[in-house]
Amino acid sequence: MKTIAVYNNKGGVSKTTTVINVAYTLAETMNKKVLVVDCDGQQNISHFLSDLDMKKGIEEILINGVSPDEVLTYSRYKNIDVLVSTSKMNDCCEVYKQLTKIKQKENLEMLYKFCLDCPYDYVLLDMPPALNSITESMLSITDGVIVPVELGTFAIQGIAKVTETINKVGAAFMGCFISKFDKSNKSDEQLKELLCSTLGNKVFDTVIPYSNIIRNSINYRMTAYEYMNWMEPSRKYCDLTEEILRRVG
């Protein structure tokens, strides 16, 4: 079992879209068993994958030590399960910080042990942009962290802060990949070269283009592959998934 987080401290870089499409590729085209963990109080991936209105989310595991079985739900895909979040996730950080270090560790270990004991091949964490004690705790239990980057000077400068956070919690920085790439924009080409020259092989070969196919698929509550699997933007998530697997080992 491998546990992979998709994280960036900047919003709008396609973290949730990435987890949705990578989870689908693993589960439906590679026949792997996948657990998605929604760590974001916006609940976007919980609502995308499941029709159930859950009363408890992972915040109950982290704060109150509730069994993960009470938070687990099946998704509408046979090989994908979800540990959902609720809106309470937005307000629980201060409560979490007030727990003793021992209690924090116990609750986190219970969550990790659940992932290990269940028959999942991959666990994907959809992380919020907020950097807080819960974010750091969740990153610390992963085998690696992937960072989506939307090209821009400030975004590239911000990578250093993201990698600093990943290193601080003892997680492995698997690399970053470019999302929403506009090949017709000369600036994007220049910034891509800058990113590659700065980070070298930490930049994924796969580039996810800016595409209405990807945007529309989410609006229709479909993965890009389900929406238009014969088009290149949809196929890019298959390439990204294969590259992730090579990097995670």
N, C-alpha and C positions, 0 to 999 in steps of 0.2 A: 504494500500500500504506500502510495506517495501522496503527500499533502502539499498543495501548491496554492499560494496566495497571489491574487492580482491586486496590486496596490499602486497608488500614486497619491501624493498629498494635494493634487490639483483635481478639481472636479471636471466632468465633461470630456474625459479622455477615453471613454469607451470601456471602462473597467467591467461594468455589468454586461454590456453587449459581448465582450470578449468571453466572460465566464459562460454565458448562455450558449454561445456558438462552439466553444471548445468542449463544454460538457456534452452537447449534442453529438459532436463529432466522435468523441470517445465512446459514448453510449450506443449511438445508433449506427454508426458506420464501422466502428472498431469492436463493437460488442463488449465493451468494458462496463463494469458496475461503478457508478459514480455517485458520490455524495456531494451536494452543493451546500455550503454553509453561508447563509445570508448574515453578514456582520453589519449591515447598514440599516439604520432605522427608517430609511425611505421605503424599504420593503419591495423594491422594484423587482428583484429576481424572485422573491417569494410569490408575488402576484403573477409573474410571468409563467412560472412553472406549476403553480398549484391554484386550484379554485377554492380551496378551503380557507375559511376565515379563522385562523388560529388565535387562540386567546393567550397562549404562552409562546415566547420566543427564546432565542439563545441567551438573552439577558437573564432569564430565570435560571439557567444553568450556571452562569457566571456569578450571579449575585446570591441566589438562594440555594444553589446546589441541587436544583431539580434534575431528575433523571432525563438524559437526552431523549429517551423513548417518548416522553411526554411532549416533546417539541418536534419530533420527526414526523414528516408526512411524505406520502408518495406523490410524485409529480405526475404529469400527464404523459410522461415518457417511461416506458417499462423499466429501463435501466438507470433511471435517475431518481434519487431520493433527495429530500431537502430538510435541513435544519433551518427553520424559518426564523425571521425576526419580527418584532412588532414595533409600533411607534415608541414604545417605552425604552427601546434601545437608545433613543436620542437623549434621554435624561438620566441614564443609569451610571454614567461615568463617575460622578462624585460619590455615589454610594459604593461603587466598586473600589474606589481609592480608600474608602474608610474601612474596608475589610482588612483583616490582618494578612500579612504576606503568606502565612500558612494556609489561611482559608482561600485566598486567591489561587494558590498553587493547587490545593485539593480540588477545587472546582474545575480548574483548567485541566488537570490531569484526568479527571473523570470524563471530560469531553474528549480528550485525546484517546483515552483507553476505549471509549465507545467507538471511535473511528477505527481503531486497530482491530477490535474484536468483531466488528461487522464485516461482511464479505465485500468490501469495496476495494476496487483497484486504484481509484484516485479520489482524493478529496480536494475540492476546489473552494477556496474562500473568496467571496466577493467582499472586498474591504471598502469602507467609507473613506473619503478624503481626510477626515478629521484625524489628527495625530493626538492620541491620548493614551492613558494607561491600558485601556481595553484593546486598542489597536496594537500596541506594543506586545501585549500578552498573546494575542492571537497570532501575530507574525512569528513569535518565538517558538510556536509548536509546528512550524512548517518545515518541509524539506527544501523549500526554495520559494523565492518571491520574484514575480515577473512584473515589470513596470511598463504599462502602455504610455507612449509619449505622443502628444499632438505637437507638431513642430512649431516652434516659436522661440525667440531668443530667451525669454524669461523661463519657458518650460525647460529648455536645455540647461540653463543655469540652475534650475531647481532640482535637477537630477542628483546633484551632490548632496543636497539635504535629504533626499529620499534614501540614497545609499547609506548615508550616515546613520539614519534611523534603523535600516535593515541590519547593519553591522552592530549597532548598539545592542540590539536584542538577541544577537547571536544567530540570526537567520542567514541563509545563503542568498546572495543576489545572483539570480540565474541570468539576468540580462534584461534589456528593454527592447521593445519593438515599436515601430512607428505606426500610428493609427491616423486615419483621416488624411492620408497623403494625397496631395493634389499634384499630379505629375505635370500639369499644364502651368503650374506656378513656379517660376524660376527661383523664387525665394525658398520654396520647399526643397528644391533640389540642392540649393546651397546649404541650407540648414541640415539636410540629411548628410551631406559630406562632412559638415562640422561635427555632427554627432558621432559619425563613424570614426573620424580622426581623433576624437576625444576619448571614446570608450572602446574602440577597437572591436575585438570579438565578443564584447558584451552586448553589441547591437545585433539583434536577430536579422537573418537574411530576409525573412518574410516581412513584407510591408503590406499593411491593410490600407486600401485606397479609400479616399472620400467617395462615397457612393450612395446614390438614392436607393439602390437595391437593399443595402444594409439598413438604412434609415427606415425604409418602408416595411421591411420584414418585421422589425420590432413593433411598428405601429399596428401591423396586422397580427401581432402576437405569434410570430413565426420566427424560426431561425432563418438565417440567410440561405442555408442549404435547402430547407423546405420550400422557401419562397421561389428561388431561381437557381437550382443547383448546377445548371449548365453555364452560368455566367461566371466570369473570372473573379469578381469580388466575393462571391459565395465560396468559391473553391479556395480562396486565400486562407480561410479559417481551417481548412483541412491541412494546408501547408504549415500554418502556424502550430497546429496541434502536433503534427509530426516533429516539428523542430523542438517544441517543448519537451516531448518525450525523449528526444535525443539528449537534451540538456539535463533533464532530471535523472536520467540513467535508468 
